Amino acid sequence: MKHTLTVVISAYNEEKKLGTCLSSVANLADEIIVIDNSSPDGTAKTAKSFKATVYKRENFDMLNINKNYGFEKATGDWILNLDTDEEITEELKTEIQGILDLELTYAKKGYWIPRKNIIFGKWIQHGFWWPDKQLRLFQRNFGKFPCKHVSEYISVDGETGELNHPYIHHNYDSITQYLLKLERYTTNESDVLRETKYQYSWFDAIRFLLSDFLKVYFAQEAYKDGLHGLVLSLLQAFYSFIVFTKLWEKEDFPQKPVAFDSVLEELKRGRKEFSYWILTSKINASRGFYKLILKIQRRLFV
């Protein structure tokens, strides 16, 4: 017995992108629900042209509130949650159809799906942008967003599995788009840190920035994506720095003494981290005797 599928999409001012997303699921979904977050453009009209059921809602800062509302309105046995800049491939469609054919008692309650991020015109294959697994397919009444963070995952009550084929995410098209999203996301992240009572220090102004760059560019091998990888790693570092500055702002910019020598020591510590990851990257790319020499060098000087 094939079970039914509801696709849920939350959209704001997305008439240009929504059609591509809906086209990719038109012959997969039994029901399409689009939450129109009070868009002034033709988002609702585009959705209705694909026979979607449209619910108009307030455009909340916490985007996932409206996604949960869409889940509550769904009637399908399964729910597939998508964003307007995402589309399902034919290979993934076939894989999802196989899940719909399973008896519900034998299937997992939800499935993680790899996400193929296209950023500034290129598929980014390293850093945290790949495989970037997202929990998007789940049995109705078994999943929802916690609504604590804009970048959170769907929480599923039960065992989950993984699908093999990715869906496509047409992520950032421009630097302007990145900066617009950065404003909302960094505000939310700084709020979350405050709620957890994170006690920041002056050195976080350096460490937030430096640690994220090193993690993404070296540890997660974003350097293998060329200039795209370098720019995205630097943007991620900038993102983390803005999170720190918003934490500072939320306390009304308190004045704190910072000794010049302490800053120098922090920068020296950062230089050691850089040296460690540069040598580690060389070690990973080397063989034989030269690899051994690099390991000794790392142990002695870093």
Number of C-alpha atoms within 10 A of each C-alpha: 8 12 15 17 25 26 26 27 26 27 27 19 17 21 18 13 18 25 18 15 19 26 13 16 22 15 9 19 21 16 19 27 25 26 27 24 20 17 18 11 13 15 24 26 13 18 24 14 10 15 14 21 16 19 17 15 15 13 17 11 11 15 19 22 20 25 23 21 16 24 25 12 13 21 17 19 17 26 27 23 21 23 17 22 18 22 25 21 15 14 12 18 19 13 14 19 16 11 20 18 13 14 12 15 7 8 17 17 21 26 22 20 21 21 19 23 24 17 18 15 13 13 18 22 18 18 22 16 20 17 16 16 19 18 21 19 28 27 22 21 16 16 21 21 19 14 17 14 16 19 13 12 17 22 14 20 14 12 10 15 13 15 16 11 19 23 22 18 20 20 18 17 13 11 10 10 11 14 14 10 11 19 13 13 18 21 16 20 21 22 18 14 15 14 9 9 9 11 9 13 12 13 13 17 17 18 20 19 21 22 17 21 24 22 17 23 26 21 16 17 18 27 20 16 18 10 11 18 20 18 15 22 24 19 19 20 24 18 19 25 21 21 25 24 15 18 22 18 12 13 8 9 11 9 7 8 7 10 8 9 9 11 14 11 11 16 16 12 14 17 13 14 16 18 15 18 18 15 18 18 15 14 18 10 9 13 10 8 9 12 17 13 12 17 15 12 13 17 10 8 9 15
